[in-house]
Amino acid sequence: MSVRKRTWKTPNGTKGQAWIVDYADHLGKRRQRSFDTKGEADAYHISVSGELRAGTHVPDSQSITVAEAGQRWLAKCETDGLEQSTIDGYTQHVDRHIVPMIGSVKLSRLTVPMIGTFEDDLLKADRSRIMVRKVRISLGALLANAQREGLVGHNVVYERGRQSKGKSRETHVADRQDTRLQVGVDIPSLDEIRAIHAALDRVGTNEQKAAILTAALVGLRVSEKRGLPWSVVHLKDGQSSVEIRQRADRYNKIGPPKTKQSRRTVSLPPVVVSALRKWKLACPHSELRFVFPDSGGGIQSYVNFTRHNLVPIMRAAGLMVPGVKKDGAPMLDQNGRPVLVPKYGWHSLRHFFASWCLNRKENGGLGLLPKEVQERMGHASITITMDTYGHLFKPKDDSTELAAAEKALFGT
């Protein structure tokens, strides 16, 4: 295996040069690849040497494109039995973001710098940082699947992830600030929650009270509520709780919770117990015994669940705002007037629950430890909990407590 310089003259007399990496693959077949600079050739030489030793090298001529690898990955997701809503999300990442930008690139030609350029191009195309992160995760999973199938020697997305750990502290802070949730924008403020509660008392039905309070004060996902049976709702005094063992996806199909950690038992505050008791008496009886069934006793669709429960209360609470389409254009009715939509969705109420749990008791919160909040939210890791919500509250002044602890320790 060697790196050599090649020079030549073009028909018009100008000189040309390239750096050639010459090697034999694992079958003994001679392979060559040319580069504009010696640095690029040396880097490829080192990479191929490692891949040949590990038995993972795939020559250019045998490599498939990113687009082809994407279809193989999506087919694997189907075979593995992932939820249809999950597959739909992955398909959107592949078709709308990955393929248009790097779909024609062969896997063997992907490099770590190319992944950085790809992310920058997504941001320039007005994708949010959250969306870019999701697409990057999907691209990494796509390449991991190709790697398992022997179609690529290494995963440049994961390599970039390891390299990014060396980013400056300022860069990390900027990244986090760009995705931070804001009270009053992404999360209802305390005053807005009070307005929602007042609207429930004033005009809310039993179902609306139960549906909204289980989101804001218990933190259930809307999919968990739509698939919730009465058999796991325990309303005994002093022992009130709800067990999350299943959920309903967007196609109204019952399946397991989102993650293993999403299987959990959450205590119910008194106001939620009261709302659920009243709703249980009025809830239409059905064989499946869902807490929030449709008119036929089956799973209520997300659209209807939102239209019947969330929208009327947000309107009564004065929390409707002009709607905006995905492309940023305002939503208008047939008469050209702005269409009003709820300022907050179901997940915003779940965000409030997390912030309420973390907030200090003197500020109206529960003052729970982050680990307790993670368990109540059903997050896969405590990192998700703290990265999402840890910035919302200023640390308290511990000087008084530290002084008392010092006195107890040293007796002074």
N, C-alpha and C positions, 0 to 999 in steps of 0.2 A: 504494500500500500504506500502511495507516495503523493506528494504535492509538487507539481512542476509548473514552470512558466512556459507559455506558448506565445510566440510572436509570429506575425505574418504581415504581408502587404496586400492591400486591397487593389482592385484593378485600376483605381485612379491614383495609386502610388502612396496613399497614406498608410501609416503603420497601425496595426491593431495588436492587442495583447489580451490574454486571459490566463487565469490560474486554474489548472486542471487537477482534480483529485481522481487518482487512478487506483482502483482496488478490485479485488475479487470477492464476490458475495459468498454466502454460506454454501452455495452449490458449486463454487469454483468458477462461476461465470464472470468475465471481466466487465467492470462497470466504470463509467466516467461521468464526471459532472464538472462543469466549468463555472468560474466565478470571476467577477470583475476585479476583486481585490484579494491580496494574499491573506488578509485577516479573515475574510469570509471563508476562504478555502481551508485555512487552518482550523477554524471552528467546526467546519463540516467534517474534516478529517478526524478530529477528536470525537465528535458525536458518532460517526459511523463506526469508528474503532470500538467504542463502547457497545453499540448495538450489535455488532458482529460477535463480540465476546458473549453477550447475553442471549444471542440467538433471536433478536427482535427486529433486525434490520429489514426494511421493505424498500426495494429500489423504486425509483421514479416510474419506470415502465410498468410496474405492478401496483402502483398506488392508485387509489380512487379519490374522487373529489370530495370536498366537504359536503356538498349537496347530496352525493350518493351515500356518504357515511351517515348523514342526517336521516335519510329514509330507512337505512338499516337500523338505526337507533330507535326510531319511532315504531318500527315493526317489532323490535325486541320489547318495547314497553307494552305493546298490545299482547304479545305472547306471555309476558309476566303478569298480566291481569291487572295492570294499574287502572285506577278509576278513570272513566272517560273524561271527566273534567280536567284531570291532571294531564292526560294525553293531549287534550285540546290546547291546554296552555303551552305544552312543549311544541306542539305543531305550529302554533303562532310564532313562537320564538324562532323556529327553523325557517318557516316560510316568509315571515315579515322582516326579520332582522338579520339572520345568519346568511341565508342563501343569497339575498340581493347584494350583499357586500363582499362575501368571501366564498360563495358557493362554488365557484369555478376553480378555486385553488386546490391543488392536490395536497393530500394529507402530508406527504413527504416534504412538501415545500413550506409548510407552516413553520414559523419561527416565533420565539417569544416576543421580539419587537413587533411582529405583525399583529399579535394579539393586542398589544398596547395601542397600535394605530387603529385597529378595529374598534376598540372601546372609545377612542377619541372621536372616530367618525360617527359612532352612534350618538354621542353627546352633541356633536355638531348638527345632527339630523333631528335635534329637539327631542331625543329620548331622555327620560328622566334618569337620574343616577340609580334610582331603585330598579328601573327597568333594565338598565345596562348591567347591573349586578345579577339580575335574574337570567338575562341572556347569557352572560359569561358562565354562570353555573350550568346552564343547559349545554353550552358549547363544551365545557369540561366533561360533562357526562357523555356527550356524543363521542368525544375523543377517547374516553375511557372504554366505551363499548367497542370502538374500532381497535383499541389496543388489545382488548381481550380476544378479539377475532384475528389478531395478528396482522392487521392492516396498517398499523403505524407503530414506530418504535418507541415513541415517548409522547407524553401529554404536555404540550407546551402551555396549556392553560394552567395546569397545576404547577408547572415550573415557574410561570409568572407569579403565581400566588406565593410561592416560597420566596421569590426575589423581592416581592412587594413588602415583605416583613421588614426590609431595611429602609423603607421610606422614612422621610423626615417626620418628626413629630408634628410639624406644622401641616404637612400634607394629610396625615391621619386626622387631625382636628378638622381640617377643611372638609374632608370626605364625610366625617360624621355630621358636621353642621349642615351639610347640604341635604341630609336625609332625616334630620330630627323632626319629630312630631311637635306641633305647636298647640298649646292650649288656646281655645277660641278659633282655631283654624281646622286642626285635625281631631282635636279632643274637646268635648264640651267643657266649658268652664263650670265652676260650682253654681254660679248664678243661672246659667243655662240649664243645668240639671234641675235646679229648683223650679225653673219655669216649666220644664217638661213634667215634673212631678205635679205641679199645680194644674197643668192641663189634664193630666190623667185623673186627678180628683174632680175636676170640673166637668169634663165631657167624656172621659175614657170609659170604654166597656171593660168587662172583666177580662176578656181575652187580651185587649190592648195593654192593660195594667200588667198582667202576667208576662206577656211577651217582652215588653220594654224593660221591666224591672229585672227580669232574669238576664238581660244583656248588660244593663248598667250596674247592677249590684251583685251579680253572680259571675259575670264574665263569660257566659256561654256563647259560643259561635252560633250564627244563625243556622248553619247546617246541623249543629247538635240539637238545637231546639226543634227544628222541623222533623228530626228523626227520633224525638224523645218520647218514650212510652211512660204512662203513669206508673208502671211497675217499679221504676227506679227513682221515683220521686217520693221521699219520705217526709211527712208533714207532722210528725209527733212533736209535742212541746219539748224543747230542750235537746232534741235529737234530729232536728230537721236538716236534710241534706238531699243532694241530687247526685246520682251516679251517671257518669258519661261512659257508655259502652258501645255506642254506635252513632252514626250520623246519616243524613240524607244528602246526596250530592245534587248538582244542578239538574240532573236528569231524573230526580225523584227516585233514585235507587238507594236502598239502605246498604251501608257498608261499615267497615271498622272506622274508628276515629282517625283523625288526620295523621297522628304519629302514635308511637307506643306510649309516650308520656301524656298524650291527650286522654288516655283512659284514667279517669280520676274521680274522686268524690269531693264535692264542694259543699260547704255548709251554707245554709240559707238564712239571711237576716229576717227578722220578724215581719217587716213590711212585705217581703217577697212571699213568706209563708202565708200571710193573710190573703194576698192577691191570688195565689195558687189555690188556696182552699175555696175561695169564692168561685174561681173559674172552673174548678173541678165539679162543682155542683151544677154549673150551667153548660159544661162542655158536652157536645153531642156524643152519645155513646156509640162505640163502634167495636167491631171484633178485634181490630189491631190496637185499640186503646191508646192512640197517640194523644199527647197533651195538646197539640195544635193541629188537629186534622182538617182536611178540606171538607166540603159539604157532603162528600160520600164516605167520610171516615178514613180516607187514605192520606197519603203524604201531600201536604199543601205546598204548592210551588213557591219558589222564592219570590216571584213577581207578585203573586196574590198575597203572600204573607206580608210583604212590604206595603203593598197598596192598602190592605185592610187594617194594618196595625201601626206602622211607623208614620206614614204620610199624614193621616188625620191628626195625630198628636203633635207632630212637628208644625203643622199648620196652626193648630190651636195655641201652640207655645210661641208663635211668631218667629219660627226658625226656618223659614223658606227663603231661598235665594235664587237668582236667575241661573238657569242651567247652562252648561257649556258642553259642546260636543268634544270628541276626542281630538279633533284638529284645532281646538281652541275657539271655534266660531260659536256665537251665542245660539241657544236653542230658541226657536220662534214658533208660534202656533200659526195656523192658516191665515190669520189676520195680521201677521207680522209682529205680534206682541211677544215679549219675553215669556218663556215657560218657566214657572217656578218649581224648584225641586227642594227636597229636604236638605238643610245645611249639613246634617250629619246622617250617616248610614248606620247600619247595625254594627259594623266593625268599630266605628267611632265610639259607640257606647261601650263596647268591650275595652277599647283603649282607656275610657274613663275608669272602668273598674280597676284596671291595673294601676293607674295613677292614684286612685283612691286608696288602694291597698298599700302603696309605697309611701304615701304622704304621711307626715307626722300627725299624731293624735291631736296635738295642740292646733294644727291647721285643718282639722276636720277629717283627717284620714284614719286608717286603721293602724298605721305604723308597723306593718309587718316586715319581717326580714326578706331580702330578695329571694332566698330559696323558697320561702313559703309562697311568695307571689308566683314564682315559676310553677310550683305545683298546682296552685289554684287556676292559673291560666292554661296549664297543659302545654307549656313550651318544651321544645325538645332539649334545650339547654338553658342554663342560667345566663349564659352570654347573650342569648336573644333577649331575655328579659331586661338586662341592664343596658344593653346597647340601644334598645328601643325606648326605654322609659327612665333610665337612671339619671338623665340630664335635667329632668323636670324640676327637681327640688334642690334647693340650696342646703348644704350640710349645716346642721345646727352648731352653735358655739359650744364646744365641749370644755371650755376653760374651767367652768365651775365644777363639772364632774371630774375633770383631771386633778384639780386641786384637792377634792375630797378623797380621791383614790390615793393620791400621793401621801396625804395625811394618814390614811389607814395603813399604808404600806410601811412608812418610816416612823409613824408615831409622833410626828411633829406638827 
